Amino acid sequence: MEEIATIHYHYKTPLEVAKANMPFLKRGGLFIPTSEGFGLGDKLECHLALVNEEHLITAVVEVVWIAPPGMAGYHNIAGVGVMFDEKDTKVFSKLIGDILEDVEVLDKENSDTFGIIKPDSG
């Protein structure tokens, strides 16, 4: 049986969730800052706290994006982009959408800088 690594992360603010949101992925996902050396296609057991630990996510996800340490992009933060499992997509998209509604309206300059994209509500 394939060994599954575990990753833990706490998104502290709605804005941090907004910046980590990856709605352009087929099943939605999040960017998780980490210096761990995961590879594309790795399955991870994620334990994520979303905003004041009101929302907890525990799920098996797939690594679909890698930002190694020292790489330019996403504010030079090392980490992985993970895609949700098909059975979890609707639940996580709704949860993230609810959190994003708490994000104050940002001016055009900040919206472009942060690349915030809200998930479809449908």
C-alpha positions as CSV (number, residue, x, y, z in Angstrom):
1,M,0.0,0.0,0.0
2,E,1.2,3.5,-0.9
3,E,2.5,5.5,2.1
4,I,0.7,8.8,2.6
5,A,2.6,11.8,4.1
6,T,0.8,14.1,6.5
7,I,0.8,17.9,6.3
8,H,-0.6,20.4,8.8
9,Y,-1.2,24.1,8.2
10,H,-3.3,26.9,9.9
11,Y,-4.6,29.7,7.6
12,K,-5.0,32.6,10.1
13,T,-7.1,35.1,8.2
14,P,-9.7,35.1,5.4
15,L,-7.2,37.0,3.2
16,E,-4.6,34.2,3.7
17,V,-7.3,31.7,2.5
18,A,-8.1,34.0,-0.4
19,K,-4.5,34.1,-1.5
20,A,-4.0,30.4,-1.1
21,N,-7.3,29.5,-3.0
22,M,-6.7,27.7,-6.3
23,P,-10.2,27.6,-7.9
24,F,-8.6,27.2,-11.4
25,L,-7.8,23.5,-10.5
26,K,-10.3,21.0,-11.9
27,R,-11.6,20.1,-8.4
28,G,-10.4,23.2,-6.5
29,G,-7.5,23.4,-4.1
30,L,-5.3,25.4,-1.9
31,F,-1.6,26.5,-1.8
32,I,0.0,25.2,1.4
33,P,3.3,26.8,2.5
34,T,5.9,24.2,3.4
35,S,9.5,23.4,2.9
36,E,8.8,19.6,2.8
37,G,10.0,17.9,-0.4
38,F,6.8,16.6,-1.9
39,G,6.6,15.5,-5.5
40,L,3.9,16.0,-8.2
41,G,1.2,13.4,-7.8
42,D,2.0,12.7,-4.1
43,K,-1.0,12.0,-2.0
44,L,-1.1,13.9,1.3
45,E,-3.2,13.6,4.4
46,C,-4.0,17.3,5.0
47,H,-5.0,18.7,8.4
48,L,-5.9,22.3,7.8
49,A,-7.3,24.9,10.2
50,L,-9.1,27.6,8.4
51,V,-9.4,31.0,10.1
52,N,-9.4,30.9,13.9
53,E,-9.8,27.1,13.8
54,E,-13.5,27.5,13.3
55,H,-13.2,25.4,10.2
56,L,-11.1,22.2,10.1
57,I,-10.3,20.3,7.0
58,T,-9.0,16.8,7.1
59,A,-8.7,15.0,3.7
60,V,-6.4,13.2,1.3
61,V,-5.3,15.5,-1.4
62,E,-3.0,15.3,-4.5
63,V,0.1,17.6,-5.0
64,V,-0.4,19.3,-8.4
65,W,1.9,22.4,-8.0
66,I,5.3,22.8,-6.4
67,A,7.0,26.0,-5.5
68,P,10.5,25.0,-4.2
69,P,12.4,27.2,-1.7
70,G,14.0,30.2,-3.5
71,M,11.7,30.0,-6.5
72,A,10.1,33.2,-7.7
73,G,6.4,33.4,-7.6
74,Y,3.6,33.4,-5.0
75,H,5.5,36.0,-3.0
76,N,8.6,33.7,-2.9
77,I,6.9,31.3,-0.5
78,A,7.9,27.6,-0.8
79,G,5.0,25.2,-0.8
80,V,2.7,23.0,-2.7
81,G,-0.6,23.4,-4.4
82,V,-3.0,20.6,-3.6
83,M,-6.1,19.5,-5.4
84,F,-9.1,18.2,-3.5
85,D,-10.5,14.7,-4.0
86,E,-13.5,14.5,-6.3
87,K,-15.8,13.5,-3.4
88,D,-14.7,16.5,-1.3
89,T,-14.8,19.2,-4.0
90,K,-18.3,20.7,-3.3
91,V,-17.9,20.7,0.4
92,F,-14.5,22.4,0.3
93,S,-15.5,24.9,-2.4
94,K,-18.5,26.0,-0.3
95,L,-16.4,26.3,2.9
96,I,-13.7,28.3,1.1
97,G,-16.4,30.5,-0.6
98,D,-18.0,31.2,2.8
99,I,-14.6,32.2,4.2
100,L,-13.9,34.4,1.2
101,E,-17.1,36.3,1.8
102,D,-15.4,37.6,5.0
103,V,-12.6,39.2,3.0
104,E,-13.2,42.9,2.9
105,V,-13.5,44.5,-0.5
106,L,-10.0,45.1,-1.8
107,D,-9.1,47.9,-4.1
108,K,-8.1,47.1,-7.7
109,E,-4.4,47.3,-6.9
110,N,-4.5,44.7,-4.1
111,S,-6.9,42.4,-6.0
112,D,-4.4,42.2,-8.9
113,T,-1.4,41.7,-6.5
114,F,-3.1,39.0,-4.5
115,G,-4.7,37.3,-7.5
116,I,-7.9,36.6,-5.5
117,I,-10.4,34.5,-7.4
118,K,-13.7,33.5,-5.8
119,P,-14.9,30.0,-6.6
120,D,-18.1,29.6,-8.6
121,S,-21.2,29.4,-6.4
122,G,-22.9,27.0,-8.7
